[in-house]
Amino acid sequence: MPNQIVVAGALIDGATLLVAQRERPAELAGLWELPGGKVAAGESDAEALARELDEELGAVVTVGARLGADVALGGGMTLRAYLVEHVSGTIRARDHRALRWVTADQLGDVAWVPADRGWVPDLAAALGSR
């Protein structure tokens, strides 16, 4: 079975990062993540992430550099994150319970989905470099 890539976007605005609260599945509901989704056949990671963030947030973004290392998920899936820049659109929760902006100092207090928790040091570094 081919590996399914799942992409996540670290949208940083000034000194804050956008995090999204999961609505589903039940075991992840209420936890926070970097928004994103699955790469479809024929899409690049950047194309998929731009599409997913438009669908989930109403945001047009430019996809930048990779963030951190790939994370192996169950079921033959690999999660990878990218820095993204908001270009246009009003950001709102379309597919999540809530959205919030957090600072580097607040990253450790976020109830992350397990797959995203490992990126906290990379996110802190990205926020600190702004």
LUMMAR-926655 format. One record per residue: x, y, z of N, C-alpha, C in turn. Coordinates in steps of 0.001 Angstrom, whole numbers. Atoms other than C-alpha are relative to their C-alpha. Example, Ala and Ser with C-alpha at 12.3 -4.5 7.8 and 13.67 -1.06 7.14 Angstrom:
// residues 2
[pt [890,-1190,0],[12300,-4500,7800],[900,1200,0]],
[pt [-820,-1190,-60],[13670,-1060,7140],[-770,1090,730]],
***
This chain:
// residues 130
[pt [848,-1182,0],[0,0,0],[887,1237,0]],
[pt [-828,-1213,36],[1437,3400,-919],[-193,838,1260]],
[pt [33,-852,-1178],[2244,5834,1853],[-879,1217,-272]],
[pt [866,-1190,101],[-447,8507,2375],[663,1145,746]],
[pt [-574,-1183,-631],[1057,11926,3043],[-1133,892,501]],
[pt [922,-955,-598],[-857,14258,5373],[828,1241,316]],
[pt [-754,-1245,-191],[242,17904,5462],[-693,898,1017]],
[pt [501,-916,-1016],[-135,20465,8239],[686,1343,-184]],
[pt [-536,-1338,204],[342,24225,8125],[201,762,1290]],
[pt [-324,-873,-1130],[2072,26396,10711],[-143,1433,-482]],
[pt [296,-1363,419],[457,29761,10066],[388,941,1133]],
[pt [-526,-917,-1015],[2427,32384,11963],[-284,1426,-436]],
[pt [290,-1408,247],[1288,35989,12202],[686,787,1110]],
[pt [-776,-719,-1013],[3809,38182,13971],[627,-974,967]],
[pt [-557,882,-1026],[4593,36410,17233],[-1010,-1060,443]],
[pt [1006,987,-378],[1559,34091,17210],[-200,-1053,-1090]],
[pt [238,1160,861],[701,30707,15705],[-1472,-369,85]],
[pt [1390,441,33],[-2769,29595,14608],[-73,-1495,303]],
[pt [258,1408,-301],[-3911,26320,16195],[-1500,-241,-100]],
[pt [1393,358,259],[-7162,24496,15474],[-411,-1164,889]],
[pt [502,1040,-901],[-9257,22413,17860],[-819,-1018,-789]],
[pt [666,1079,738],[-10367,19043,16473],[-1447,-162,437]],
[pt [1403,327,-261],[-14055,18278,16198],[-181,-1524,13]],
[pt [87,1454,161],[-13524,14607,15255],[1358,-527,-420]],
[pt [824,1055,-577],[-12725,11738,15487],[-93,138,1529]],
[pt [291,-124,-1431],[-13960,11182,19039],[1261,-13,862]],
[pt [-1205,122,-841],[-10514,10198,20388],[904,1237,-86]],
[pt [-807,-1213,135],[-9006,13504,19160],[-818,1278,218]],
[pt [870,-1169,-168],[-11996,15826,19673],[419,794,1232]],
[pt [-396,-883,-1093],[-11071,18819,21825],[1488,263,60]],
[pt [-1442,-225,33],[-7330,18506,21163],[330,977,-1127]],
[pt [-413,-1052,934],[-5399,21111,19176],[1048,-512,-970]],
[pt [-915,433,1063],[-3443,20722,15934],[338,1166,-909]],
[pt [-230,-871,1139],[-1879,22501,13031],[-996,-456,-1068]],
[pt [992,424,986],[-4637,22518,10374],[651,-532,-1274]],
[pt [-488,566,1253],[-4232,20572,7144],[-817,-1203,-390]],
[pt [719,1189,434],[-5182,17288,5528],[804,-838,-978]],
[pt [-653,982,872],[-4410,14519,3077],[346,577,-1368]],
[pt [-422,-329,1353],[-2500,14972,-160],[-720,-954,-950]],
[pt [717,813,981],[-4656,13756,-3055],[943,-416,-1127]],
[pt [-788,480,1140],[-3306,11816,-6036],[223,1142,-983]],
[pt [-338,-1022,972],[-1493,14147,-8412],[291,1372,590]],
[pt [-284,-1280,-653],[-1104,16966,-5867],[1386,-6,615]],
[pt [-1225,-157,-779],[2146,18269,-4458],[-417,280,1445]],
[pt [286,-342,-1399],[2392,18774,-697],[-520,1430,91]],
[pt [381,-1413,-73],[2150,22546,-1233],[-1402,224,-560]],
[pt [1337,-146,571],[-918,22282,-3486],[-1058,-525,961]],
[pt [960,595,-933],[-2672,20008,-997],[-192,877,1224]],
[pt [106,-825,-1200],[-1883,22232,1976],[-755,1293,-300]],
[pt [724,-1213,385],[-3080,25362,161],[-1492,-301,-160]],
[pt [1409,385,189],[-6317,23564,-809],[-667,-261,1348]],
[pt [575,346,-1294],[-6892,22177,2686],[-234,1235,872]],
[pt [166,-1183,-840],[-6337,25522,4422],[-1079,929,-549]],
[pt [1107,-757,582],[-8704,27203,1977],[-1327,-641,410]],
[pt [1229,709,-365],[-11339,24520,2658],[-310,120,1495]],
[pt [207,52,-1446],[-10833,24416,6450],[-97,1374,658]],
[pt [-114,-1297,-670],[-10124,28079,7205],[-488,1181,-835]],
[pt [312,-1114,879],[-11130,30156,4190],[1200,885,-255]],
[pt [-1237,-773,120],[-7498,31267,3975],[761,-381,-1264]],
[pt [-925,201,1108],[-5396,31695,868],[1393,171,584]],
[pt [-1339,-18,-595],[-1805,30881,1828],[1068,-272,-1045]],
[pt [-1193,393,728],[1660,30615,401],[733,-1003,888]],
[pt [-676,1048,-764],[3415,27427,1487],[1501,204,-94]],
[pt [-1433,-241,-72],[6992,27873,2634],[787,-1254,343]],
[pt [-954,1057,-348],[9736,25747,4172],[-625,-1072,887]],
[pt [400,1101,-895],[9324,22397,5897],[276,394,1435]],
[pt [-170,-237,-1425],[8964,22468,9661],[192,-1344,676]],
[pt [-222,1228,-753],[10523,19702,11737],[83,-1238,-875]],
[pt [-142,1299,658],[10658,16026,10870],[-1374,-601,-287]],
[pt [1220,752,275],[8046,13734,9357],[-405,-785,1242]],
[pt [543,776,-1105],[5788,11967,11850],[-740,-1193,-600]],
[pt [680,1207,479],[4751,8361,11189],[-1313,-154,755]],
[pt [1318,242,-569],[1040,7871,11750],[-363,-1455,-254]],
[pt [449,1357,267],[-786,4556,11887],[-606,-105,-1387]],
[pt [666,233,1273],[-2230,3007,8762],[787,424,-1221]],
[pt [-816,-332,1163],[695,3783,6470],[-60,1466,-395]],
[pt [54,-1427,294],[351,7574,6750],[1195,718,620]],
[pt [-1096,-834,-481],[3091,10172,7175],[-486,1438,65]],
[pt [395,-1391,-215],[2442,13635,8602],[1223,883,-141]],
[pt [-1095,-973,114],[4613,16571,7590],[-552,1406,65]],
[pt [442,-1381,-214],[4413,20260,8434],[830,976,-822]],
[pt [-626,-1084,756],[5208,23420,6522],[-378,1330,637]],
[pt [329,-1371,-362],[5415,27075,7420],[-880,566,-1115]],
[pt [869,-608,1004],[2637,28988,5658],[-207,1469,329]],
[pt [245,-1431,-152],[1963,32678,5106],[-1408,303,-490]],
[pt [1365,-395,350],[-1562,34081,5071],[62,1103,-1048]],
[pt [6,-973,1083],[-2166,35940,1808],[-1308,792,-11]],
[pt [1300,-670,24],[-5890,36688,1868],[-1068,-920,565]],
[pt [1113,768,-551],[-9270,35542,3123],[-135,239,1492]],
[pt [275,-142,-1423],[-10911,35849,6521],[72,-1371,649]],
[pt [-214,1295,-644],[-9688,33017,8727],[-1140,-282,978]],
[pt [1058,419,-924],[-12520,31177,10452],[-58,-1522,26]],
[pt [100,1452,-174],[-13202,27677,11743],[-1168,-526,-843]],
[pt [1028,630,823],[-15075,25761,9057],[-119,-1481,332]],
[pt [-49,1448,-207],[-14009,22231,9957],[537,-351,1390]],
[pt [-534,195,-1352],[-12802,22684,13548],[-962,586,1016]],
[pt [830,-501,-1100],[-14469,23325,16896],[333,1460,312]],
[pt [-440,-1356,-322],[-12407,26480,17469],[1384,239,-588]],
[pt [-1345,-422,388],[-9313,28412,16403],[504,935,1079]],
[pt [-576,-1002,-901],[-6907,30374,18562],[1443,276,-408]],
[pt [-1372,-414,265],[-3622,32220,18277],[787,-146,1300]],
[pt [-826,206,-1186],[-849,31217,20689],[1401,541,-237]],
[pt [-1378,-479,57],[2572,32639,21490],[950,-1160,289]],
[pt [-1015,1029,-296],[5811,30698,21883],[-101,-448,1454]],
[pt [103,333,-1424],[5360,30849,25672],[-1208,-873,313]],
[pt [1221,777,-237],[1923,29215,25381],[20,-1384,-651]],
[pt [-28,1271,743],[2954,26282,23148],[-41,-1221,915]],
[pt [-46,1125,-923],[3674,23998,26103],[-1301,-246,739]],
[pt [1282,121,-700],[218,24622,27558],[-1125,-493,-900]],
[pt [1021,441,949],[-1659,23578,24409],[-199,-1510,129]],
[pt [322,1443,-27],[-3428,20184,24577],[64,-514,-1439]],
[pt [-257,396,1390],[-1877,18987,21302],[-504,-1413,-295]],
[pt [169,1383,450],[-2930,15959,19299],[1395,-621,83]],
[pt [-1327,601,-186],[-116,13445,19902],[950,177,-1192]],
[pt [-868,-86,1178],[1190,13617,16320],[680,1360,-142]],
[pt [-554,-1344,165],[1792,17394,16468],[896,430,1158]],
[pt [-734,-407,-1205],[3338,17550,19957],[1505,94,-227]],
[pt [-1441,15,254],[6824,16746,18656],[520,1237,-710]],
[pt [-425,-1212,711],[6884,19950,16615],[95,1225,895]],
[pt [2,-1166,-888],[6615,22226,19660],[1362,714,3]],
[pt [-1279,-730,43],[10393,22973,19748],[230,724,-1331]],
[pt [-155,-632,1320],[10381,23705,15982],[-907,1223,-118]],
[pt [932,-1123,26],[7326,25936,16367],[508,1143,870]],
[pt [-552,-1026,-879],[8936,27771,19287],[1150,728,-686]],
[pt [-1119,-612,715],[12050,28362,17193],[-506,900,-1130]],
[pt [550,-798,1094],[9965,29590,14239],[-632,1283,531]],
[pt [607,-1190,-603],[8033,31975,16498],[1066,951,541]],
[pt [-1079,-817,-565],[11227,33161,18153],[819,736,-1032]],
[pt [-806,-624,1055],[12820,34028,14827],[-738,1153,-674]],
[pt [819,-1046,639],[10073,36554,13983],[106,1312,756]],
***
